[in-house]
Amino acid sequence: MRKNILTVFGEKIQKDDEINEKINKAYLRKYRQLENITYAKGITQAEYTEYTMEFNIKK
């Protein structure tokens, strides 16, 4: 069996990075179903930007 191994690295996104707003809007669009909206509204609060990371695959 062949295994593919990827090298992944992560970088913390700064609180003032404009991408945070885009990420939050995407969460609210994706999780707008009644059973998910509480979750989406929770993780799009300002204090959660402290945990936002970007992951990339090293080529």
Buried (B, 14 or more C-beta within 10 A) or exposed (E): EEEEEEEEEEEEBEEEBEEBEEBBEEBBEEBEEEEEEEEBEEBBEEEBBEEBEEEEEEE
